[in-house]
Amino acid sequence: MEILTNYVRAALSAGIIDEWHVWDFTRSEEDRVWVSENFGPARFMHPDTPYNPAGEVTALSPFRMDAGIGGDLHLALLPKNDPNFFYEFVVGGWDNQLSAVRKLARSELATFNRDTAPRIAEFSTPGILSPSLPNPVAMAIDRNGHPVLTVNGMKIGPITEINLSGGADVMVRGGWGADLEILNVNDKVRRYIGPRNEKYPYHHTYAYYSKHANRFQDAIFMKCDDDIVYMNLERLSDFIAFRRDNPTPFLVSANVVNNGVCAHWQQRSGSLPIEVGHFEMPPGGLNGSLWESGNRANALHDYFLQTPDKRMPLVQPVVEVKERVSINFISWLGQDLKHFGFRRLGDEKALAVDMPRLLNRPVAIYSDFVVSHLSFGPQEAELHVDRLVSAYGDLMRLQLAA
C-alpha cells in the first residue's frame, strides 16, 4: 500500500483527484497503527471503534468539532499532567436522555465496558444530540481550570471535581450502536474506520455513501484495492473524463493487470502473448486459472514489468463485458448511489453482476488506463511477493520522477 499511497498523493498534488477516503478494515493491531499513522484524521468511526485522537483543549484554546451522531457521543480528556487517568464525557447517552462524566484509568481507553465505573457527575439532557443535523461541540477550560462542555448550545459544567489547568488531549468515539462522523474534518486524505474482525465488511462503505447520496450527487467515485502497485497517472484524467461523459455504463473498470477478464481481453488483442500463458475467459467472469495460480500471476507481472511503454491495449478503446469483473479498480457516478443501498451482499457480485443486470446497464473496461493488481488470495502461496513489490516500487519511483 506504500506504493499505492505514492501514486494517489501524486494524483492529489496534481489536482487530478480531490479527495482520498481510506477505509480502515484492518484485522491486526500492527496494521491499524500503520494506517492511523499514515492516513489523515479520522472522519468516520464505526460504533465499535475505540477512542481516536481529535485535538486538544487548553486554558486559552477550546476544542471544537461538529459531530454527526444521534446519541452516545464520547469524549475523553487526557490531562497533560496526569499520565494515569482520563475523564470520559458521555453526551446523549441512555437513549439521548442523560449525560455523565467518569474518571477512568488510561487502560480503559480501549475498552467499552462501563457497568461498574462510577460517575463524577450526571446531567439530564433530553434530546441534546440531533440525529439529522451537525451537533456543534465545544470543550473549554474556565478560569479555575474546570472543563465546560457545550453541545448544541446546552452547557454541561463546569465540572468542579476536575482540574485541567495544564490542558488536555481530546479523543472521541461513538458507542452503543452510534456511528460518529466528525463533520469538520475535510482534509484531502481522510480515514474512515470500519468494524473490526468482520470477515466481509466492505458493504459498510457502500452503505455510508448510499446514506449520504445527496452529498455526493455530483461526485465521480473511484474504488481501488489496497494492492494496486502500478497506476498510469498520465491516463487517469482521461479515465475520469470518460466516466463523467459516459453515464450509461454502471461501472467502468481500469484495464487491470492480473485480472482474469482483463487478461483474456488483453490476450485477444495481442497485448499478452501466448508465450506468457493462455488466459481464458473465466466462467461467468468468476475465478479462473489466473485467479488460482500464483505462478501464472508471476509470469504476467514479469511480462508487464518488461514492457517498455506499460500499455496493454484492448481490441477497442472501451470494451463492454457481460461477465462478472473483479472490482480491483472501478469507477461509478455519484448520481447512481441511490442504487447502493444493498446490505450484506458480496460487493463484487452486487456491483458487477446484480445491479447492471437489474438496471440493464453494461460494465465497461477502459483500455488506455492501465493499473496493476498484485494478487488474489489463492495466488499468494506461489507469488514472488517481495521481488515483485520491489520491482513495482522501482517502477513507481521512476514514473513519479519523470
C-alpha positions as CSV (number, residue, x, y, z in Angstrom):
1,M,0.0,0.0,0.0
2,E,3.0,2.3,0.3
3,I,3.3,2.1,-3.5
4,L,-0.3,3.0,-4.0
5,T,0.0,5.8,-1.5
6,N,2.7,7.5,-3.6
7,Y,0.6,7.3,-6.7
8,V,-2.5,8.7,-5.0
9,R,-0.7,11.5,-3.3
10,A,0.9,12.4,-6.7
11,A,-2.6,12.5,-8.2
12,L,-3.8,14.7,-5.4
13,S,-0.9,17.1,-5.8
14,A,-1.5,17.3,-9.5
15,G,-5.2,18.1,-8.9
16,I,-6.4,15.0,-10.8
17,I,-8.4,13.9,-7.9
18,D,-9.9,15.9,-5.0
19,E,-10.1,13.5,-2.0
20,W,-8.9,10.1,-0.9
21,H,-11.1,8.3,1.6
22,V,-9.1,5.5,3.2
23,W,-11.4,2.9,4.7
24,D,-9.7,1.0,7.6
25,F,-10.9,-2.6,7.7
26,T,-7.6,-3.8,9.2
27,R,-7.6,-7.0,11.3
28,S,-4.3,-6.7,13.2
29,E,-3.1,-4.1,15.7
30,E,0.1,-3.6,13.7
31,D,-1.9,-2.7,10.6
32,R,-4.3,-0.4,12.5
33,V,-1.3,1.6,13.9
34,W,0.3,1.9,10.4
35,V,-3.0,3.1,8.8
36,S,-3.7,5.6,11.6
37,E,-0.2,7.0,11.5
38,N,-0.2,7.4,7.7
39,F,-3.7,8.4,6.6
40,G,-5.2,11.7,7.7
41,P,-7.5,12.5,10.6
42,A,-10.5,10.2,11.2
43,R,-13.7,11.5,9.6
44,F,-15.9,8.5,10.4
45,M,-15.9,5.8,13.1
46,H,-18.0,2.6,13.3
47,P,-19.6,2.1,16.8
48,D,-17.0,-0.4,17.9
49,T,-14.1,1.9,17.2
50,P,-12.0,2.8,20.3
51,Y,-11.1,6.3,21.1
52,N,-9.2,8.2,18.4
53,P,-7.2,11.4,18.8
54,A,-9.1,14.6,17.8
55,G,-7.2,17.6,19.2
56,E,-6.5,19.3,22.5
57,V,-8.0,21.8,24.9
58,T,-6.1,24.5,26.8
59,A,-7.0,27.4,29.0
60,L,-6.7,29.7,26.0
61,S,-8.0,27.4,23.2
62,P,-11.2,25.4,23.3
63,F,-11.6,22.1,21.5
64,R,-14.3,22.3,18.8
65,M,-15.9,19.8,16.4
66,D,-19.2,19.3,14.5
67,A,-20.4,15.8,15.4
68,G,-22.7,13.8,13.2
69,I,-24.3,11.4,15.8
70,G,-27.7,10.9,17.3
71,G,-26.7,9.6,20.7
72,D,-23.8,8.3,22.9
73,L,-21.1,10.8,21.9
74,H,-18.0,10.0,23.9
75,L,-15.2,12.5,24.6
76,A,-12.0,11.6,26.6
77,L,-10.0,14.3,28.2
78,L,-6.4,13.1,28.9
79,P,-4.8,15.6,31.3
80,K,-1.3,16.5,30.2
81,N,-0.1,16.5,33.8
82,D,-1.6,13.1,34.7
83,P,-0.5,10.1,32.7
84,N,-2.5,7.6,34.6
85,F,-6.2,8.7,34.3
86,F,-8.6,10.3,31.9
87,Y,-12.0,11.8,32.1
88,E,-14.9,10.5,30.0
89,F,-17.8,12.7,29.0
90,V,-20.8,10.7,27.7
91,V,-23.1,13.1,25.8
92,G,-26.7,12.0,25.0
93,G,-26.4,8.6,26.5
94,W,-29.2,6.4,27.8
95,D,-31.4,7.0,24.7
96,N,-30.3,10.6,24.4
97,Q,-31.7,11.4,27.8
98,L,-28.6,11.8,30.1
99,S,-25.0,12.9,30.0
100,A,-22.4,11.9,32.5
101,V,-18.7,12.2,33.5
102,R,-16.4,9.4,34.7
103,K,-12.8,9.2,35.8
104,L,-11.1,6.1,34.4
105,A,-7.6,4.5,34.1
106,R,-5.8,5.1,30.8
107,S,-6.0,1.4,30.1
108,E,-9.8,1.8,29.7
109,L,-9.4,3.9,26.6
110,A,-9.5,0.7,24.5
111,T,-12.5,-0.9,26.3
112,F,-16.2,-0.4,26.3
113,N,-17.4,-2.0,29.5
114,R,-18.5,0.8,31.9
115,D,-21.0,-1.2,34.0
116,T,-19.2,-0.6,37.3
117,A,-17.5,2.7,36.5
118,P,-18.7,5.5,39.0
119,R,-19.9,8.8,37.6
120,I,-18.4,12.0,38.8
121,A,-21.4,14.0,37.6
122,E,-24.7,13.4,35.8
123,F,-27.0,15.7,33.9
124,S,-30.5,15.4,32.5
125,T,-30.0,16.4,28.8
126,P,-33.1,15.1,26.9
127,G,-32.7,15.4,23.1
128,I,-29.2,17.1,23.4
129,L,-28.0,15.4,20.2
130,S,-29.7,15.8,16.8
131,P,-29.6,12.7,14.6
132,S,-30.0,14.7,11.4
133,L,-28.1,18.0,11.8
134,P,-24.5,18.7,12.8
135,N,-24.0,18.9,16.5
136,P,-21.6,21.8,17.4
137,V,-19.4,20.7,20.3
138,A,-17.1,22.9,22.3
139,M,-14.9,21.9,25.2
140,A,-13.4,24.8,27.2
141,I,-11.5,25.3,30.4
142,D,-12.7,28.1,32.7
143,R,-10.5,30.4,34.7
144,N,-10.5,28.0,37.6
145,G,-9.2,25.1,35.4
146,H,-12.6,23.3,35.3
147,P,-13.9,21.8,32.0
148,V,-17.1,23.2,30.5
149,L,-18.7,21.3,27.6
150,T,-21.3,23.0,25.3
151,V,-23.3,20.9,22.8
152,N,-25.9,22.5,20.6
153,G,-26.0,25.5,22.9
154,M,-26.6,23.3,26.1
155,K,-23.9,23.7,28.7
156,I,-22.6,20.8,30.8
157,G,-20.4,22.0,33.6
158,P,-18.2,23.5,34.9
159,I,-17.2,20.1,36.4
160,T,-15.6,21.4,39.6
161,E,-14.3,17.9,40.5
162,I,-11.8,18.1,37.6
163,N,-8.8,20.4,37.3
164,L,-7.4,20.8,33.8
165,S,-5.4,23.9,34.2
166,G,-2.5,22.2,32.4
167,G,-4.6,21.4,29.4
168,A,-5.6,18.0,28.0
169,D,-5.6,16.0,24.8
170,V,-9.0,15.1,23.5
171,M,-10.1,11.8,22.0
172,V,-13.5,10.9,20.6
173,R,-15.6,7.9,19.7
174,G,-19.3,6.9,19.3
175,G,-20.7,3.9,21.1
176,W,-23.6,1.6,21.8
177,G,-24.7,1.4,18.1
178,A,-23.9,5.0,17.2
179,D,-21.6,5.9,14.3
180,L,-19.6,9.1,14.7
181,E,-18.8,11.4,11.8
182,I,-16.6,14.4,12.5
183,L,-18.1,16.7,10.0
184,N,-15.5,19.4,10.2
185,V,-12.7,17.0,9.1
186,N,-12.3,18.0,5.4
187,D,-8.7,17.1,4.7
188,K,-7.9,15.7,1.3
189,V,-6.9,12.4,2.9
190,R,-9.4,11.2,5.4
191,R,-9.7,8.0,7.4
192,Y,-13.0,6.1,7.7
193,I,-12.8,3.4,10.4
194,G,-15.0,0.3,9.7
195,P,-15.9,-2.5,12.0
196,R,-13.2,-4.8,13.5
197,N,-12.9,-8.5,12.8
198,E,-15.8,-8.8,10.3
199,K,-14.9,-11.2,7.5
200,Y,-16.6,-9.3,4.7
201,P,-17.0,-5.7,6.0
202,Y,-17.0,-3.9,2.7
203,H,-20.7,-3.3,2.5
204,H,-20.3,-0.7,5.2
205,T,-18.5,1.5,2.7
206,Y,-21.4,1.4,0.3
207,A,-24.0,1.8,3.0
208,Y,-22.2,5.0,4.1
209,Y,-22.1,6.6,0.7
210,S,-25.7,5.5,0.0
211,K,-26.9,7.1,3.2
212,H,-25.2,10.4,2.2
213,A,-26.1,10.2,-1.5
214,N,-27.3,13.8,-1.7
215,R,-23.9,15.0,-0.5
216,F,-22.1,13.0,-3.3
217,Q,-24.6,13.5,-6.1
218,D,-22.1,15.2,-8.4
219,A,-19.0,13.2,-7.5
220,I,-17.1,10.7,-9.5
221,F,-16.0,7.7,-7.4
222,M,-13.0,5.5,-8.0
223,K,-12.6,2.5,-5.8
224,C,-9.3,0.5,-5.8
225,D,-7.9,-2.4,-3.9
226,D,-5.1,-1.7,-1.4
227,D,-2.6,-3.8,-3.5
228,I,-2.7,-1.7,-6.7
229,V,1.0,-1.5,-7.4
230,Y,1.1,0.5,-10.6
231,M,-1.1,3.3,-12.0
232,N,-0.7,5.1,-15.3
233,L,-1.2,8.6,-13.9
234,E,-0.8,10.1,-17.4
235,R,-4.1,8.5,-18.4
236,L,-6.0,8.9,-15.1
237,S,-7.6,12.2,-16.2
238,D,-8.8,10.6,-19.4
239,F,-10.3,7.7,-17.4
240,I,-12.2,10.2,-15.2
241,A,-13.3,12.3,-18.2
242,F,-14.7,9.1,-19.9
243,R,-16.5,8.2,-16.7
244,R,-18.0,11.7,-16.4
245,D,-19.1,11.9,-20.0
246,N,-20.5,8.4,-20.4
247,P,-23.2,7.7,-17.8
248,T,-24.6,4.6,-19.5
249,P,-22.2,2.0,-18.0
250,F,-23.0,1.3,-14.4
251,L,-19.3,0.6,-13.7
252,V,-16.2,1.4,-15.6
253,S,-13.1,-0.6,-14.9
254,A,-9.5,0.2,-15.5
255,N,-7.5,-2.1,-17.7
256,V,-6.1,-4.2,-14.9
257,V,-3.0,-6.4,-15.0
258,N,-3.7,-9.6,-13.0
259,N,-7.5,-9.6,-13.5
260,G,-9.0,-12.7,-15.2
261,V,-11.4,-10.9,-17.5
262,C,-9.0,-8.1,-18.4
263,A,-6.2,-10.7,-19.1
264,H,-8.5,-12.5,-21.6
265,W,-9.2,-9.3,-23.5
266,Q,-5.5,-8.3,-23.3
267,Q,-4.6,-11.6,-25.0
268,R,-7.4,-11.3,-27.6
269,S,-6.0,-8.0,-28.7
270,G,-2.4,-9.3,-28.9
271,S,-1.1,-7.3,-25.9
272,L,-0.5,-10.5,-24.0
273,P,1.4,-13.1,-26.0
274,I,0.5,-16.8,-25.7
275,E,4.1,-17.4,-24.5
276,V,3.1,-15.8,-21.2
277,G,0.3,-18.3,-20.8
278,H,-3.2,-18.9,-22.0
279,F,-5.7,-16.7,-20.3
280,E,-9.2,-18.0,-20.9
281,M,-12.4,-16.0,-20.1
282,P,-13.2,-17.2,-16.6
283,P,-16.6,-18.9,-16.5
284,G,-19.1,-16.1,-16.0
285,G,-16.1,-13.9,-15.2
286,L,-15.6,-15.6,-11.8
287,N,-12.3,-17.1,-10.6
288,G,-10.5,-19.0,-13.4
289,S,-6.9,-20.3,-13.9
290,L,-5.2,-16.9,-13.4
291,W,-7.1,-16.2,-10.2
292,E,-6.0,-19.5,-8.6
293,S,-2.3,-19.6,-9.8
294,G,0.5,-17.6,-8.3
295,N,2.9,-18.9,-11.0
296,R,0.7,-17.6,-13.8
297,A,0.5,-14.2,-11.9
298,N,4.3,-14.2,-11.6
299,A,4.6,-14.6,-15.4
300,L,2.0,-12.0,-16.1
301,H,3.6,-9.4,-13.8
302,D,7.1,-10.1,-15.2
303,Y,5.9,-9.6,-18.7
304,F,4.2,-6.3,-17.8
305,L,7.2,-5.0,-15.9
306,Q,9.4,-5.7,-19.0
307,T,7.1,-3.9,-21.5
308,P,8.7,-0.6,-22.4
309,D,5.6,1.6,-22.5
310,K,3.4,-0.1,-19.9
311,R,0.4,-0.2,-22.2
312,M,-1.9,-3.2,-22.7
313,P,-4.3,-2.0,-25.4
314,L,-7.5,-4.0,-25.9
315,V,-9.4,-4.7,-29.1
316,Q,-11.1,-1.3,-28.9
317,P,-10.8,1.8,-26.6
318,V,-13.8,0.6,-24.5
319,V,-14.9,-3.0,-24.2
320,E,-18.3,-3.7,-22.8
321,V,-18.5,-7.0,-20.9
322,K,-21.3,-9.2,-19.7
323,E,-19.2,-11.3,-17.4
324,R,-18.5,-10.6,-13.8
325,V,-15.3,-8.4,-13.5
326,S,-13.1,-8.4,-10.4
327,I,-13.5,-4.9,-9.0
328,N,-9.8,-4.2,-8.4
329,F,-10.1,-0.6,-9.8
330,I,-13.6,0.6,-10.8
331,S,-15.5,3.9,-11.1
332,W,-19.1,4.9,-10.7
333,L,-21.1,8.1,-10.7
334,G,-22.4,9.7,-7.5
335,Q,-25.8,10.0,-9.1
336,D,-26.0,6.2,-9.0
337,L,-25.6,6.0,-5.2
338,K,-29.4,5.7,-5.0
339,H,-28.8,2.1,-6.1
340,F,-26.1,1.3,-3.5
341,G,-28.4,0.5,-0.6
342,F,-27.6,-3.2,-0.5
343,R,-26.6,-4.7,2.8
344,R,-24.6,-7.8,3.5
345,L,-24.2,-8.9,-0.1
346,G,-20.8,-9.6,-1.6
347,D,-19.9,-6.2,-3.1
348,E,-18.4,-7.6,-6.3
349,K,-21.4,-9.6,-7.2
350,A,-23.8,-6.8,-6.3
351,L,-21.8,-4.1,-8.3
352,A,-20.6,-6.1,-11.3
353,V,-23.5,-8.5,-11.8
354,D,-26.7,-7.8,-9.9
355,M,-27.1,-4.1,-10.3
356,P,-26.0,-3.9,-14.0
357,R,-28.5,-6.7,-14.8
358,L,-31.3,-5.1,-12.8
359,L,-30.7,-1.7,-14.5
360,N,-29.9,-3.1,-17.9
361,R,-26.7,-1.2,-18.0
362,P,-23.3,-2.5,-19.0
363,V,-19.9,-2.8,-17.3
364,A,-17.1,-1.4,-19.4
365,I,-13.3,-1.7,-19.4
366,Y,-11.4,1.5,-20.4
367,S,-8.4,0.3,-22.4
368,D,-6.0,3.3,-22.1
369,F,-5.9,3.5,-18.3
370,V,-3.7,0.6,-17.0
371,V,-3.2,-0.4,-13.4
372,S,-1.6,-3.5,-11.9
373,H,-3.1,-5.5,-9.2
374,L,-0.7,-7.5,-7.1
375,S,-2.6,-10.6,-6.0
376,F,-5.7,-12.6,-5.3
377,G,-5.8,-14.7,-2.2
378,P,-5.3,-18.1,-3.9
379,Q,-2.2,-16.8,-5.7
380,E,-0.3,-15.7,-2.7
381,A,1.3,-19.1,-1.8
382,E,3.2,-19.1,-5.1
383,L,3.5,-15.4,-5.8
384,H,7.0,-13.8,-5.6
385,V,5.7,-11.0,-3.4
386,D,8.9,-9.4,-2.2
387,R,10.6,-9.5,-5.7
388,L,7.5,-8.1,-7.4
389,V,6.9,-5.4,-4.8
390,S,10.5,-4.3,-5.1
391,A,10.2,-4.1,-8.9
392,Y,7.0,-2.2,-8.8
393,G,8.5,0.1,-6.2
394,D,11.4,0.9,-8.6
395,L,8.9,1.5,-11.4
396,M,6.8,3.8,-9.2
397,R,9.8,5.9,-8.3
398,L,10.9,6.1,-12.0
399,Q,7.4,7.1,-13.1
400,L,6.9,9.8,-10.5
401,A,10.3,11.2,-11.0
402,A,9.7,11.7,-14.8
